[in-house]
Amino acid sequence: MKKTLDLSKFTPINCRVENGQSGEVYLICNGEGGKLKIEGIPGSLGDVDWRDAKYIIFDAVNHEDYVMGVTLEFWVKGNTGHHPNLTVILGLFPKLKTRLSFPLEALNSQKMFLDRTPGKLKTVVFGTKVAIEEVDRFAIGTMKYFKDHKLEISNLYISDIEPNYPLPDVKLVDELGQLNDREWPGKTKSIDELKIWLKKEAAKPDNMTFFGNRSRYGGWLEKRFDSTGYFRTEHDGKRWWLVDPDGYAFLSIGLDCVSPGVQGRVDGIKKLYKWLPDENGIYKDAWSKGDGGEYFDFAIANLIRVFGKAWWNEWAKMTRRRLVEWGFNTVGNWSSLKFIRYAKLPYVWPLKDFPETTEKIFRDFPDVFSQEYKNNAERFAEQLKEFEGDPYMIGYFLRNEPQWAFIHNLNIAEELLENEEELASKEVLIKFLSTRYDGDVEKFNEAWNLNLRSFGELKKGIKRASKLSPKASEDLNEFSRIMIKTYVEIPSVVCKRVDPHHMNLGMRYAYIANENLLAGYENFDVFSINCYKITPYEDIEQIGKITEMPVIIGEFHHGALDRGLPATGIRGVATQQERGRAYRYYMETAATSRHFVGAHHFTLNDQAALGRFDGENFQIGCVDICQRPYYEFIEGIMQTNRILYEVADGRQANYDQPPKEIPRVGF
């Protein structure tokens, strides 16, 4: 089944349309982005019945020099607002004709990040679930961009089978892993240049120590508390601090993903690389498989080119020196454990395989009241035994950015009630409601505007129950807090039993989409979030005032477009100098909060030119694919890292000049 969608029937919004000679359509948009929109009756748009379709498919060309976010938007009948119920964003590489497809089963919003297909970058689903039978408006367009831009669309259709993904025969990436078709200051011109420069860099002495007023762990010698031999927290009457094993005040100034690797996805797109070596030759350490794909790592290949079999040791020596020289005192999340053991620097650790259950409530939210969840939590905690007695371990993160927690004002108990699977959590919810209404189903019916014969009928499932009445919304919201607290508490308790000495650093929520995400915070030693803003001050204060806890930032970055890669990342600024200013402003405004105890920049390395496992190809590193630092950025890092303790203690004013921001580029 293939049904063509006539682009001439779509209405342009915030864009100008030009028609090509071969049926293609060009969307000419300003920086706000634009779209083509079509309306109809539920399940039928543009005089085409969508109900038996499984994919939306089209060919696209991004006519700009940088990555573009292509949007698919869906409205359901009854939504009278401008905002769609569900939005999909697909990353589109510059000037590469790419076939994009979206599986309509993903409208259920159970997966936030979709798999890559050849040529496509990252795909993200935002919003609540919709059914294609309810959709009466659809739009295709572009997200905000940093300038005027042009998107070409052709061959738009729906189908019941997944398409193939043809690509033009072009070489986008050179033999060093750099983009072929662009120049920038600091680009490595040849393998010989790489060898000369990198050998010189690696030959620098590696006896670097922390700044002068620092302890052996990178703590602050000018403020001391009781020592326990492990990292812990302390409130000095004015603000929170971490405390290093020797008792000195400590702010965790970290760098995520400290490893030599910059894995790039190559399966399905090998023709786009100028050079890829044999998988079993001298570059075999640069090849890997996982996350459903095949990967090649140009960063490791470049190290092998220069240092041969000694590549890892030379990288580790050089990288440890750099971290200390730049003022970082923490090896952040997703870093090489081998490097952590080598470097003897403080570190945080992400625990693996957060406890799941066979049946989920929504996305990755497990059946938290089940025995299965408890059993898996026990197994989960066992991995902490590997770190027993290690004074360099600051603490562990239970997990990172749960996908269920991305949806603003999500009522997880409402999702539970709608779920028709047999779930232990639903039994607890029914008991909770029965108890709340004294076992009187008529009293419950009146409060919820229902007509049930017994509480047991709730097992059948009710859709959008929080909309039934204010009382229904209140009850479900309260049980949501109970569920989230249980979600946090069960693994936290067993982890603390297995490892009573290292700190529980929490969940690293992407943001606080709902105040219920704070439920269970009393199980943490430090509350963690990832915060991609120009300053995290308000977020830290919001969390700190409610919890009265220390807060750590697990991730942040600001990328630019003046070097190498075609995407800024989640937050964009104009230049490397502005990246330095962004780092200073972010860290120093954060340090003025009495709850702030640290933040970790994401990441050490730039991402791969054609995308990592999920398609991200962001210019967010301290170093490029050839290990060259971005010195203007590093200068800003060092200026802040030298004085952050004094700023936090109120002895020195914070840097207060925000950077020149541009809209994010890349998806």
Protein Blocks (a to p, Z undefined) as FASTA:
>chain_A
ZZdddfklpccehiacdddfkopacddddfkopaddddddehiahhiafklpcbdcdddd
dfbfbdcddddddddehiabfbdfbdcdddddehiacdddddfklmnomafbdcddehia
cdddedddddfklpcbdcddddddfbdcddddehiacdfbdcddddddddfbdfkopafk
bccehiafbfklmmmmmmmmmmpcckbccdfkbcfkopafkbccddehiacdddehlacc
dddfkopacdddddehiafbdcddfehplmmpfbdcdfklmklmmgcceehiacddfklm
mmmmmnmmmlmmmmmmmmmmmmmmnopabdcehiafklmmmnopacddddehiacdfbdf
bhjbccfkbmklmmmmmmmmmmmmmmgoiaklnbdcfbgcifklmpghiafklmmmmpmc
dcfklmmmmmmmmmmnnopaklmmmmnopacfbfklmmnopahkllmpmklmmmmmmmmm
mmmmmmmmmmmmmmmmmmmmbccebjopabdfbfklmgoklmpmbdcdddddfblklmmm
mmmmmnopacddfbdcdddfkeopacebjbdcfblmlmmmmmmmmmmmmmmpmkbgbdcd
ddfbdcdfkopfkopacdfbfbdfkopacfklmmmmmmmmmmmmmmmnopaccdfbdcdd
dddedZZ
